[in-house]
Amino acid sequence: MAGVGFNLRKLVQRDDLLGIITGFFYSTWVTAGPWILTIVSLFLIIWISDVAGYQTIAEFRLIVIYNFAFSLAFTAPVFMVVTRYLADLVFSAGDESSDRKRSGGAALNKVPGMLLGSVVLVFLTQFPLVAVFYLWYVELEPIIRVAAMVNYFLVAGLWVVAVYLTALKAYHVISTTFLVGLILSLLLAWLFAGNYSLAGMLMGFSIGLAVIMFGLIAYIFSEYTADAREPFGFVRYFRRYWELALAGLFYNLAIWVDKWIMWLYAPEREMIIPGMPSYPDYDAAMFLAYLSIIPGLAMFVISVETNFFMQYLRFYRDIQKHVNFERIQQNLTRITASLTSGLRSMIVLQGCIVIVLLLLSPRLYELIGFSYTQIGMFRFGVLGAFFHVLLVMQFIILTYFDFRRLVLALQGLFLVTNIVFTFVSLNMGFPFYGAGYFASTLLTFAVTYLAMVRYVGELPYRTFVRDNLSVKRMPPSLQVTSGSRR
């Protein structure tokens, strides 16, 4: 988040309406850009149904959903570690320079090679799985198999490239590239659908994604003019930050696992393509519900990266200056107040959105032309999304304080409870579809909140004792434990 924070703080410090609006838009795009790209694309593709036909549209949507789902889950360990490595590079380079090309920091000179190395690593590790799935497991025409694989790797590449965008200040260029690529994807999919059917739609859609991916890569290379060096320098971070890699995997599996369970076991599931089960009604309801969290998530990122970050920085800088304990306690109080204020604002905003969507869901579904049978799933999805965004907020805070193993355990809890509760709600029948996701986010939020209150409250102890390397090297008889401290 280092690059994001520098930009947001400068925008907010302008103290004008345009700066606030621009900051909100930027934080929205950074935090939810991939979701927006995915969901908007899948919804807008309905417009070309008259050209391609319902069956082709259904097959196209299914392949795209599979590619987004599995590429996100399997790429997560790489982009989580890469994010940490890049954040360290950005932080070491400092945030004072306004021109990366002139600053010429040795740390940032590693970015071009690192970008190539991370993309290559993702492609090499995932190629065997993708090849087995599309070339052997599912039943598709040869040209469609190839088109689906190309689409998969472009989507996977975008997840990785998106990490590097957080370190750039040209968010106008980034937003324009995404918008142009999205429009081009939809336009080419529509043009190719008539003559080339499913294969044409996939290739047209992939061309737009390729424009986004390679356009952004070119821009990154133009910003960091150094030669590509140390392409796999970040790999050593997997050993140091293995908790981040697993946490990213668990979290993204947790996001999708309820959909996968519904695809495999719901009585209403469909087999549009042999070997690729799905439940379109459940997917559409949940995707639409996910859109509701974007305003709350963007607001919290602004709050965290402005008010909270400054208090966070003051806490540790004062410790480095050897201030007295009373000052440390005052700084901890400011951190707690900042978190409370940000959480309260997000609950108010997100709560209002949830209430409006719950009350107006029948009219909303009538407006967009969806089936009324999806309303129950949508309402559970909206309630689940409310606690989901609060959960994301807490994960961000805990990660700031480097409580990696705690975050890993909590995201493992999210994954396990979503599996268990989804099976329970599935067995309870159609009226409870989506309740498992809601129950999982609610329980995980409650546990995470209690853990965050405890861990943040113990921050001075953990800073000076629990995580102090000097204390850890002492003989066990001399170490201070949490049970013996006063």
C-alpha positions, 0 to 999 in steps of 0.5 A, spaced: 500 500 500 506 504 500 505 507 493 497 508 494 498 511 501 503 517 498 498 519 493 492 519 497 495 523 502 497 528 497 490 528 494 487 529 501 492 534 503 490 539 498 484 540 502 479 541 496 473 538 493 476 535 487 482 532 491 477 528 495 473 526 489 479 524 486 482 520 492 476 517 493 476 515 485 483 512 486 482 508 492 476 505 489 479 503 482 486 501 486 481 497 491 476 494 487 478 495 479 479 487 478 472 486 481 469 492 477 472 489 470 470 482 472 463 484 474 461 490 469 464 485 463 460 479 465 453 484 465 455 488 459 456 482 455 448 480 455 448 486 450 450 482 445 446 476 446 442 477 440 448 476 435 451 470 439 445 466 441 443 464 449 447 458 449 454 461 446 453 467 451 452 462 457 458 458 455 462 464 454 460 467 461 462 460 464 469 460 461 470 467 463 468 466 470 472 460 471 478 463 468 477 469 473 476 465 479 481 460 479 487 465 476 485 469 482 486 464 487 492 460 484 496 467 483 494 470 490 500 467 493 505 470 488 502 477 488 501 477 495 509 476 496 510 481 490 506 486 493 510 486 500 517 486 496 515 492 492 512 496 498 519 495 501 522 497 495 518 503 494 519 505 502 526 504 501 526 509 495 522 514 499 516 518 498 519 525 497 521 524 490 516 527 484 520 524 479 522 516 479 526 517 473 530 522 476 531 519 483 534 513 480 533 509 486 537 503 486 531 499 489 526 502 484 531 500 478 529 492 480 522 493 478 522 492 471 526 485 472 521 484 478 515 485 473 517 480 468 520 475 473 513 475 477 509 474 470 513 468 468 513 465 475 505 465 474 505 462 467 510 457 469 507 454 475 500 455 472 501 452 465 500 445 467 494 445 471 491 450 465 493 445 460 490 439 464 484 442 465 482 445 458 486 440 454 484 434 457 478 435 462 473 439 459 470 438 452 471 443 447 473 444 440 480 445 439 480 452 437 476 454 443 480 450 448 486 455 445 482 461 446 480 459 453 487 458 455 490 465 452 484 468 456 486 465 462 493 467 462 491 474 460 487 475 466 492 471 471 497 476 468 493 482 470 492 480 477 500 481 477 501 487 473 495 490 478 500 490 483 505 494 480 500 500 479 499 501 486 507 504 486 505 509 480 502 516 481 499 516 474 492 514 476 489 517 470 493 513 465 491 507 469 484 508 469 484 510 461 487 504 459 482 500 463 477 503 460 479 503 453 481 496 454 474 494 457 470 498 451 475 494 446 473 487 449 466 488 449 466 491 442 471 486 439 467 480 442 460 483 439 464 484 432 467 477 432 461 473 435 457 473 429 462 470 424 466 466 429 461 464 435 464 462 442 472 462 439 471 469 436 468 472 443 473 469 447 479 472 442 475 479 442 475 479 449 482 477 450 484 482 445 482 488 450 485 484 456 491 484 452 491 491 450 490 493 458 496 488 460 501 490 455 499 497 455 500 498 463 507 493 462 509 498 457 507 504 461 511 501 467 517 500 463 517 507 461 517 510 468 522 505 471 528 506 465 533 501 468 534 495 465 531 489 467 535 486 473 534 481 478 527 478 475 527 473 481 529 477 487 523 477 490 523 469 490 527 469 497 521 473 500 517 466 499 521 463 505 521 470 509 513 471 508 510 464 507 504 466 511 503 472 506 503 467 501 498 462 504 494 467 507 493 470 500 491 463 497 486 462 503 482 468 503 481 468 495 479 461 496 474 463 501 471 468 496 470 463 491 469 456 495 461 457 496 460 458 489 464 452 487 460 448 492 454 451 489 456 449 482 458 442 484 452 440 489 446 445 488 440 441 485 439 447 480 446 447 478 447 446 470 452 443 466 453 448 460 459 445 458 461 438 459 466 438 465 464 445 467 458 445 472 455 452 474 449 455 478 448 462 474 443 465 478 447 464 485 453 467 481 449 473 478 446 474 485 453 474 489 456 478 484 451 484 484 452 484 492 459 484 491 458 491 488 455 494 494 462 494 498 466 498 493 464 505 496 465 503 504 472 499 502 474 506 498 472 510 504 476 506 509 482 505 504 482 513 504 481 513 512 487 508 513 492 511 508 491 518 511 489 519 518 491 512 521 497 511 517 500 518 520 498 515 527 501 509 526 508 512 523 508 517 529 507 511 534 513 507 531 518 513 530 517 516 537 519 509 540 525 510 535 526 517 539 526 513 546 520 517 548 517 516 555 511 510 556 506 516 557 507 518 550 507 511 547 500 510 551 498 517 548 500 515 541 496 508 542 490 512 544 490 516 537 491 509 533 485 506 537 481 513 536 483 513 528 481 506 527 474 507 531 473 513 527 474 510 520 470 503 522 464 508 525 464 512 518 464 505 514 459 502 518 454 508 517 456 508 509 455 501 508 449 500 513 445 505 509 447 502 502 445 495 505 438 497 508 437 501 501 439 494 497 435 490 502 428 494 501 429 496 494 431 489 491 425 487 488 425 494 484 432 493 482 431 486 479 425 488 475 430 494 473 436 489 470 431 484 468 433 478 473 429 473 476 425 474 482 428 467 485 435 470 486 432 476 491 433 471 497 440 469 495 442 477 493 439 479 500 444 474 504 449 476 499 448 483 501 448 482 508 455 477 507 458 483 503 457 488 509 461 484 514 466 482 508 468 489 507 469 490 515 473 483 515 477 486 509 478 492 513 481 488 519 485 484 515 489 490 513 490 493 520 492 487 522 497 486 516 500 493 518 502 491 524 505 485 521 501 480 525 502 475 519 500 468 523 494 471 526 491 474 519 493 467 516 489 463 522 483 468 521 483 467 513 483 460 514 477 460 519 474 464 513 475 459 508 473 453 513 467 456 515 465 458 508 465 451 506 462 448 512 456 453 513 455 453 505 454 446 506 449 447 511 445 452 508 445 448 502 442 442 505 437 447 509 434 448 502 433 453 496 430 459 501 437 459 505 442 459 499 447 464 500 446 464 508 452 460 509 456 466 506 453 471 510 454 466 517 461 465 515 463 473 514 459 474 520 462 469 525 469 471 522 468 478 523 466 477 530 472 473 531 477 478 528 474 484 531 476 480 538 483 479 536 484 486 533 482 489 539 486 484 544 492 485 539 492 492 538 491 493 545 497 489 547 501 493 542 507 496 546 508 489 550 508 486 543 513 491 540 518 491 546 517 484 548 514 479 544 517 481 537 523 484 540 529 480 537 533 482 543 528 479 548 527 473 544 535 471 544 535 471 552 534 465 556 527 462 557 528 464 564 529 471 563 524 472 558 517 476 560 511 472 558 504 475 557 502 472 563 507 475 568 507 482 565 504 488 569 
